[in-house]
Amino acid sequence: MSVSKWAYSPEKCDGKYCPGSCDDCRMANEDFIKTPHIALSDNIGFGKTVLMPGDPLRAKRIAETFLENAVPVNTVRGVNGFTGYYKGVKISVMASGMGMPSIGIYSEELYKFFGVDTIIRVGSIGAINKSLQVGDVIAATGACTNSNFYKKFGLDGTAAPIAPAKSLRQLFKIIDTVDFNVVPGPVFSSDIFYNEAGSATDWDILGCLGVEMETAALYLNAMRFGKGAMAINTVSDLCFEPFTAATAEEREKNFEKMTVLALEMAVLNEKE
């Protein structure tokens, strides 16, 4: 199937504002769905919630470590996707690649064509707030950005990427149940990694906790399609003296904490 044939059910849905997940659209597309970037390879499909690391290998590791009976559901362009079960709840994990253009594509297709309700980014972040340490977990309540991603919506103004209220409420419920510290607050989403024009640490004056490259686009797409989203990031390095960076071993250990937080949010989301 091509995207033009199955994006919506033209007899009952105009396709313009439908996020692709209404009953009419989904019933019309029960076969394996394909977009230019995602091709379902198993009829288990995607869960209500998708965890989304940037790295395809991290997606594989999460599936192998945390999900029971996980099966691959996507391999297009090497972007690994898996669906399995955590505490009896069907949950998926799929890579986003790096940057807002990439997560913008995958999140829109998951929301719009595959009926996914919530996407939880699980990634790394460079701390710019000096109270933070390597290994801390940051939950992004919103994102400042230097990206023009919002211009795709054709609006006369500047959009403010914020986490959906439902997802924020779920986050704060789960924070009280985990045995590690989670720091909520805004982050800075940058389109540029090697930036010669200025320092991302300047965004500390607006309360941004760290710099990463995906959250703003994820939140804007969630706002556009009326979906859930949360970006949970582990501090992998400090963008200020002493410029500490996590070792490979520390990354694996520390990143497990944010994955557990995301999975517990997914379980709560399934119940609501």
C-alpha positions as CSV (number, residue, x, y, z in Angstrom):
1,M,0.0,0.0,0.0
2,S,1.2,3.5,-0.7
3,V,0.5,6.4,1.6
4,S,-1.9,8.0,-1.0
5,K,-4.1,5.0,-0.9
6,W,-4.6,4.6,2.8
7,A,-3.9,7.8,4.6
8,Y,-7.6,8.2,5.3
9,S,-11.1,6.8,4.5
10,P,-12.4,9.4,2.0
11,E,-16.0,8.1,2.3
12,K,-16.2,9.1,6.0
13,C,-13.3,11.3,6.8
14,D,-12.0,14.4,5.1
15,G,-8.4,13.5,5.9
16,K,-7.3,17.1,6.5
17,Y,-7.8,17.3,10.2
18,C,-8.1,13.6,11.1
19,P,-4.9,12.3,12.8
20,G,-5.3,9.0,10.9
21,S,-6.5,7.2,14.0
22,C,-10.3,7.5,13.9
23,D,-12.1,4.3,13.8
24,D,-13.1,4.7,10.1
25,C,-9.5,5.3,9.0
26,R,-8.0,2.5,11.1
27,M,-10.6,-0.1,10.0
28,A,-9.9,0.8,6.4
29,N,-6.2,0.1,7.0
30,E,-6.0,-3.1,9.0
31,D,-3.4,-4.6,6.6
32,F,0.3,-3.9,7.1
33,I,0.6,-0.1,6.7
34,K,3.5,1.5,4.9
35,T,4.7,5.1,4.7
36,P,8.0,6.3,3.1
37,H,9.7,5.8,6.4
38,I,7.8,3.1,8.4
39,A,6.7,-0.3,7.1
40,L,4.9,-2.5,9.6
41,S,6.5,-6.0,9.4
42,D,4.2,-7.8,12.0
43,N,0.5,-7.6,12.6
44,I,1.1,-6.9,16.3
45,G,1.4,-3.2,15.1
46,F,2.4,-0.4,17.4
47,G,1.3,0.0,21.1
48,K,-0.7,3.0,22.3
49,T,2.6,4.4,23.6
50,V,6.0,4.4,21.7
51,L,9.3,5.0,23.4
52,M,11.6,6.9,21.0
53,P,15.4,6.9,21.5
54,G,17.5,8.5,18.8
55,D,19.8,5.5,18.4
56,P,18.4,2.5,16.5
57,L,20.8,0.2,18.6
58,R,19.4,1.7,21.8
59,A,15.9,0.9,20.6
60,K,17.0,-2.7,20.2
61,R,18.6,-2.7,23.6
62,I,15.4,-1.4,25.3
63,A,13.3,-4.0,23.5
64,E,15.6,-6.8,24.5
65,T,16.1,-5.6,28.1
66,F,12.6,-4.4,29.1
67,L,10.0,-5.9,26.8
68,E,8.6,-9.4,26.9
69,N,8.0,-11.2,23.6
70,A,9.3,-8.3,21.6
71,V,9.1,-8.6,17.8
72,P,10.5,-6.3,15.1
73,V,7.9,-4.1,13.5
74,N,10.1,-1.8,11.4
75,T,13.5,-1.8,9.8
76,V,13.2,0.8,7.0
77,R,16.4,2.9,6.7
78,G,17.8,0.9,9.6
79,V,15.5,2.6,12.0
80,N,14.7,-0.3,14.4
81,G,11.2,-0.6,15.8
82,F,9.9,-3.3,18.2
83,T,6.7,-4.0,19.9
84,G,6.4,-6.2,23.1
85,Y,4.9,-6.2,26.6
86,Y,5.8,-4.5,29.8
87,K,3.8,-5.5,32.9
88,G,1.2,-6.9,30.5
89,V,0.9,-3.7,28.5
90,K,1.7,-3.6,24.8
91,I,4.4,-1.0,24.2
92,S,6.6,-0.1,21.3
93,V,10.0,1.3,21.0
94,M,11.4,2.9,17.8
95,A,14.4,5.1,17.0
96,S,13.9,8.7,15.8
97,G,17.3,9.4,14.4
98,M,19.0,12.7,15.3
99,G,17.5,16.1,15.1
100,M,14.1,17.8,14.7
101,P,13.6,17.0,11.0
102,S,14.1,13.3,11.7
103,I,11.9,13.1,14.8
104,G,9.4,15.3,13.1
105,I,8.9,12.8,10.3
106,Y,8.7,9.7,12.5
107,S,6.4,11.3,15.1
108,E,4.0,12.7,12.5
109,E,3.7,9.3,10.7
110,L,3.2,7.5,14.0
111,Y,0.5,9.9,15.2
112,K,-1.2,10.5,11.9
113,F,-1.1,7.1,10.2
114,F,-0.5,4.4,12.8
115,G,-2.9,5.5,15.6
116,V,-0.2,6.0,18.2
117,D,-1.5,8.0,21.2
118,T,1.7,9.0,23.0
119,I,5.4,9.2,22.1
120,I,8.0,9.4,24.8
121,R,11.5,10.5,23.8
122,V,14.3,8.8,25.8
123,G,17.6,10.4,24.9
124,S,20.7,12.2,26.1
125,I,21.1,15.9,26.9
126,G,23.9,18.2,27.7
127,A,23.3,20.1,31.0
128,I,23.5,23.9,30.9
129,N,22.1,24.5,34.4
130,K,25.0,24.3,36.8
131,S,23.0,22.5,39.5
132,L,22.9,19.4,37.3
133,Q,25.2,16.4,37.3
134,V,26.0,13.7,34.8
135,G,23.4,11.0,35.1
136,D,20.5,13.3,36.2
137,V,17.2,12.7,34.5
138,I,15.5,15.7,33.0
139,A,11.8,15.7,32.0
140,A,11.1,18.5,29.5
141,T,8.0,20.6,30.3
142,G,8.6,22.7,27.2
143,A,11.3,23.6,24.8
144,C,12.9,26.8,23.6
145,T,14.4,26.4,20.2
146,N,16.3,28.0,17.3
147,S,14.4,25.9,14.8
148,N,11.9,27.1,12.2
149,F,10.0,23.8,12.4
150,Y,6.9,25.6,13.4
151,K,6.7,27.3,10.0
152,K,5.4,24.1,8.5
153,F,2.0,24.9,10.1
154,G,1.7,28.2,8.1
155,L,0.8,30.3,11.2
156,D,1.3,34.0,11.5
157,G,3.4,34.0,14.7
158,T,5.8,31.9,16.7
159,A,4.7,28.6,18.3
160,A,5.6,27.6,21.9
161,P,6.4,23.9,22.1
162,I,5.0,22.6,25.4
163,A,4.3,19.2,26.7
164,P,0.7,18.2,26.5
165,A,-1.2,18.6,29.8
166,K,-2.2,14.9,29.9
167,S,1.4,13.8,29.6
168,L,2.6,16.3,32.2
169,R,0.0,15.0,34.6
170,Q,1.1,11.4,34.0
171,L,4.7,12.4,34.5
172,F,4.2,14.0,37.9
173,K,2.2,10.9,39.0
174,I,5.0,8.6,38.1
175,I,7.8,10.8,39.5
176,D,6.4,10.2,43.0
177,T,6.7,6.5,42.6
178,V,10.3,6.1,41.3
179,D,13.3,5.8,43.6
180,F,15.5,8.3,41.7
181,N,15.4,12.1,41.2
182,V,13.7,13.5,38.1
183,V,14.2,17.2,37.3
184,P,11.3,18.8,35.4
185,G,11.7,22.0,33.4
186,P,12.3,23.5,30.0
187,V,15.1,22.5,27.6
188,F,16.7,24.1,24.6
189,S,16.2,22.2,21.3
190,S,18.9,23.2,18.8
191,D,19.1,22.6,15.1
192,I,22.9,22.8,15.3
193,F,25.4,20.5,17.0
194,Y,28.6,22.2,15.9
195,N,27.6,25.8,16.5
196,E,30.1,28.5,15.7
197,A,27.6,31.4,16.3
198,G,27.1,31.2,20.0
199,S,26.8,29.0,23.1
200,A,23.7,27.0,24.0
201,T,24.6,27.7,27.7
202,D,23.2,31.2,27.2
203,W,19.7,29.7,27.3
204,D,20.2,29.1,31.0
205,I,19.0,32.6,31.7
206,L,15.5,31.5,30.6
207,G,15.6,28.5,32.9
208,C,16.5,25.9,30.3
209,L,18.1,22.9,32.0
210,G,20.0,21.4,29.0
211,V,20.4,21.3,25.3
212,E,19.3,18.6,22.9
213,M,18.0,18.4,19.4
214,E,14.5,16.8,19.2
215,T,12.0,17.9,21.9
216,A,10.6,21.0,20.2
217,A,9.5,19.2,17.1
218,L,8.0,16.3,19.0
219,Y,5.9,18.6,21.1
220,L,4.8,20.7,18.2
221,N,3.6,17.6,16.4
222,A,1.8,16.4,19.5
223,M,0.1,19.8,19.7
224,R,-0.9,19.6,16.1
225,F,-2.5,16.2,16.3
226,G,-3.9,16.4,19.8
227,K,-1.6,13.6,21.1
228,G,0.5,12.9,24.1
229,A,4.3,13.4,24.3
230,M,7.1,13.6,26.8
231,A,10.8,14.0,26.4
232,I,12.8,12.3,29.1
233,N,16.6,12.9,28.8
234,T,19.6,11.8,30.8
235,V,22.5,14.2,31.3
236,S,25.4,12.7,29.3
237,D,27.7,15.6,29.7
238,L,28.1,19.0,31.2
239,C,28.3,22.1,28.9
240,F,30.2,24.0,31.6
241,E,33.4,23.5,33.6
242,P,34.6,20.8,34.4
243,F,32.9,19.6,31.2
244,T,32.4,16.1,32.6
245,A,31.1,13.4,30.3
246,A,29.6,10.0,31.1
247,T,31.6,6.9,30.2
248,A,30.0,4.3,28.0
249,E,29.3,2.2,31.1
250,E,27.7,5.1,33.0
251,R,25.5,5.9,30.0
252,E,24.1,2.3,29.9
253,K,23.5,2.4,33.7
254,N,22.1,5.9,33.9
255,F,19.9,5.6,30.8
256,E,18.0,2.7,32.3
257,K,16.5,5.1,34.9
258,M,14.8,7.2,32.2
259,T,13.6,4.1,30.4
260,V,11.9,2.8,33.5
261,L,10.2,6.2,34.0
262,A,9.0,6.2,30.4
263,L,7.7,2.6,30.6
264,E,5.8,3.4,33.8
265,M,4.3,6.4,32.1
266,A,3.2,4.1,29.2
267,V,1.5,1.7,31.7
268,L,-0.4,4.6,33.2
269,N,-1.3,5.9,29.8
270,E,-2.8,2.5,28.8
271,K,-5.1,2.7,31.8
272,E,-6.4,6.1,31.0
